[in-house]
Amino acid sequence: MLGRRITGIRYLAAAGELFERASILERLLDEAARQAEDLGAECLVHRSYADDAPAIHALERRGFLLMDTLVDYRFDFPRKRASQSPRACRQTSGCAWPREKTWRA
């Protein structure tokens, strides 16, 4: 989005019961939007984890739209036979390439 003033929400979290979290998240989003507008931002972005349903629902209720997605693949070594190649594995927080082994397909 070239030429637009963009700001972002780095962290969005709330503790408590589900209904409490929803209310807290919505108030946090309202405040973030107000501050972004005060700064002259034209666009406010946030990256959320796919399993954070309360945050996703709060974002949608406040008018945020899903714009793109990122898919991570991982190869779970203990669960797969050694003969399977981890070629499709991209390094994620739960998957690391074994540096000492050489893999051949």
Buried (B, 14 or more C-beta within 10 A) or exposed (E): EEEEEEBEBEEBEBEEEEEEBBEBBBEBBEEBBEEBEEEEBEEBEBEBEEEBEBBBBBBEEBEBEEEEEEEEEBBEBEEEEEEEEBEEBEEEEEBEEEEEEEEEE
